[in-house]
């Protein structure tokens, strides 16, 4: 069943800036903003245009802790998407920018999350939902976003671990990469997809290149995920 035919979850688009060697940052623990400062203005505007076209935007908790992003729409007219952050124990600072009043924020957590941590995030306006016992069940999360919040198009901005989990569950429909003309290297430097690896050629996630073009000084490539079943 193609993403367009799905009736149980949003269509998922991963958008990411990547170096030539597929890295997301300069070194482990480094904010992606260090690389994004070299993104052309045209590509930055394009990124925010995509955000404005999506109903929700999801990033991993570690990305929030490192980048402290607002995840709002700037540079172009448009509404802010719902912000979604999976975190098994609600381990985020209530002072993080993702809790600004600019947009609704949903924290997807588990039954293992301490009550005081849940209350702290609810006090700054977040809506906390439980979608798992010990780990956030991403498939259930997407189904709830679709059914309860009307999310039809979800933008995923990583990081590496969350990208890998989503691919491993067959929950990614499209990929859009903003290429940065650098080689970073490093064995432990976060790559576009982590927490998942193919054991043979049959396990690889197959993509179809749909489009490629320049946006300012950045190459953009767009893909459709062909293999969209759980791996």
C-alpha positions in Angstrom: 0.0 0.0 0.0 1.4 3.4 -1.0 1.5 6.3 1.4 -1.2 8.0 -0.5 -3.5 5.0 0.2 -2.8 4.8 3.9 -5.7 5.7 6.1 -4.1 5.1 9.5 -1.2 7.5 9.7 0.3 10.7 8.2 2.5 10.7 5.2 6.1 11.1 6.5 8.7 13.3 4.9 12.2 13.3 6.2 14.0 16.6 5.5 17.7 16.9 6.4 20.8 18.8 5.6 23.7 16.4 5.0 27.4 16.7 4.1 28.8 14.9 1.1 29.7 12.0 3.4 26.2 11.9 4.9 27.0 13.6 8.2 24.5 15.7 10.2 27.0 17.5 12.4 30.7 18.3 12.7 31.4 15.9 15.6 29.4 14.0 18.3 27.4 16.4 20.5 27.7 19.3 18.1 24.7 21.3 17.0 23.6 20.9 13.4 23.5 24.7 13.4 27.2 24.7 12.9 26.7 23.3 9.5 23.5 25.1 8.7 25.2 28.4 9.0 26.6 27.6 5.5 23.2 26.9 4.0 22.3 29.4 1.3 19.5 31.8 2.1 17.4 30.4 -0.7 17.7 26.9 0.8 16.8 28.2 4.3 13.7 29.9 2.9 12.8 26.6 1.1 13.2 24.7 4.4 10.7 26.9 6.1 8.3 26.7 3.2 8.2 23.0 3.7 7.5 23.4 7.4 4.6 25.7 6.6 3.1 23.0 4.3 3.2 20.3 7.0 0.7 19.7 9.8 3.4 18.6 12.3 7.1 18.5 12.7 8.9 15.8 14.7 12.4 15.7 16.1 14.2 13.6 18.6 14.7 14.7 22.2 18.5 14.7 21.8 18.2 17.0 18.9 16.2 19.4 21.1 18.8 19.2 23.8 21.7 20.0 21.5 20.1 22.4 19.0 17.4 24.0 21.2 15.4 24.8 18.1 12.0 26.6 18.0 10.8 24.4 15.1 8.6 27.3 13.8 8.0 28.9 10.4 10.0 31.9 9.7 11.2 33.6 6.4 7.8 32.7 4.7 4.1 33.3 5.5 2.4 30.3 7.0 1.2 28.6 10.1 3.5 26.9 12.6 3.2 23.1 12.5 2.5 21.1 15.7 5.8 20.2 17.3 6.2 16.6 18.3 9.1 15.2 20.5 9.3 11.6 21.5 11.1 11.1 24.8 10.6 7.9 26.9 11.1 9.7 30.3 10.1 13.3 29.4 13.8 14.2 29.8 13.6 17.7 28.4 14.2 21.1 30.1 11.0 23.1 30.5 13.1 26.1 29.4 13.7 24.6 26.0 12.7 26.8 23.0 10.4 24.1 21.7 8.0 25.1 24.5 7.6 28.6 23.3 4.0 29.8 22.9 4.4 30.1 19.1 3.0 26.6 18.4 1.4 23.6 20.0 3.9 21.1 21.4 3.1 17.4 22.0 5.5 15.3 24.1 5.2 11.6 23.3 6.3 9.6 26.3 5.9 6.3 28.1 4.5 4.9 31.3 8.0 5.0 32.7 8.1 8.8 32.7 8.2 10.3 36.2 5.1 12.2 37.1 7.1 15.3 38.2 8.8 15.4 34.8 5.4 15.2 33.1 3.9 17.9 35.3 6.9 20.2 34.6 6.4 20.1 30.9 2.6 20.4 31.2 3.1 23.5 33.2 4.9 25.2 30.3 2.0 24.4 28.0 3.0 21.0 26.4 0.5 18.3 25.9 2.0 15.0 27.1 0.7 11.7 25.7 1.7 8.2 26.6 2.3 5.9 23.7 4.3 2.9 25.1 5.4 1.0 28.2 9.1 1.5 28.2 9.8 2.9 24.7 7.8 5.3 22.6 5.9 3.3 20.1 6.3 5.4 17.0 3.7 3.6 14.9 1.1 4.1 17.6 2.2 7.8 17.9 1.7 8.4 14.2 -1.7 6.7 14.3 -2.8 9.0 17.2 -1.4 12.1 15.5 -3.5 11.2 12.5 -6.7 10.2 14.3 -6.7 12.7 17.2 -4.9 15.8 15.9 -5.7 15.7 12.2 -2.0 15.4 11.1 -1.9 14.2 7.5 1.6 15.3 6.6 4.4 14.9 9.1 7.9 16.5 8.6 10.7 14.6 10.3 13.9 16.6 11.0 15.8 13.8 12.9 18.2 13.3 14.4 20.1 10.3 13.4 18.6 7.8 15.9 15.0 8.8 15.3 15.6 8.7 11.5 16.9 5.1 11.8 14.0 4.0 14.0 11.4 5.4 11.5 13.1 3.7 8.6 13.3 0.4 10.5 9.6 0.5 11.1 8.8 1.3 7.5 7.3 4.6 8.5 9.1 6.9 6.0 7.4 7.8 2.7 9.6 10.5 1.2 13.1 11.9 1.7 14.4 15.4 0.9 18.1 16.1 1.4 19.7 19.5 1.4 23.3 18.8 0.5 26.2 20.7 2.1 29.5 20.7 0.1 31.7 19.4 2.9 33.3 16.2 4.1 33.4 15.8 7.8 34.5 12.2 8.5 34.8 10.7 11.9 33.7 7.2 13.0 31.3 8.5 15.6 30.0 11.6 13.9 26.2 11.3 13.6 25.1 10.2 10.1 21.8 10.7 8.4 20.5 7.3 9.6 21.6 5.7 12.8 20.2 3.0 15.1 19.6 0.8 12.1 21.8 -1.2 9.7 21.3 -3.6 6.8 22.6 -7.1 7.2 22.3 -7.9 3.5 21.3 -6.3 0.2 17.7 -7.5 0.7 17.4 -5.4 4.0 18.4 -2.1 2.3 15.8 0.6 2.1 15.3 1.3 -1.6 14.6 4.8 -2.8 13.5 6.3 -6.1 15.1 9.6 -7.1 12.2 11.9 -8.1 14.0 15.2 -8.5 17.2 17.1 -8.1 17.9 20.8 -8.5 19.9 23.7 -7.1 18.4 26.0 -4.5 20.8 28.8 -4.1 24.2 27.2 -3.7 22.7 23.9 -2.3 21.8 20.8 -4.2 18.4 19.4 -3.3 17.5 15.8 -3.9 14.0 14.3 -3.5 13.2 10.6 -3.1 10.3 8.3 -2.7 10.8 5.3 -0.4 10.0 2.1 -2.4 10.5 -0.4 0.3 8.0 0.7 2.9 7.4 -2.4 5.0 8.9 -3.1 8.5 12.5 -4.4 8.1 
